[in-house]
């Protein structure tokens, strides 16, 4: 039996979190049924992810993405360089986050 490739392992993970297409799902199911390493990884992933099943999805707070992008863009990369964003974007975000 050949070891799994990284892409196959990624596909197993994607399957376990429910983000595979129908075609990928069929490939993963075949892989799990025909490869002991894949079966073992699948079992471990399902066990590790099981506690997440009890968490209810929540809506993201308003403007979370905008504030996160603003924070990322305004954080210095190093002491000599800082990412710049347009004045319009800064004022739009400042206005939106102040309400």
Secondary structure, 3 states (H helix, E strand, C coil): CCCCCHHHHHHHHHHHCCCCCHHHHHHHHHHHHHCHHHHHHHHHHHHHHHHHHHCCCCCCCCCHHHHHHHHHHHCEEECCEECCCCHHHHHHHHHHHCC
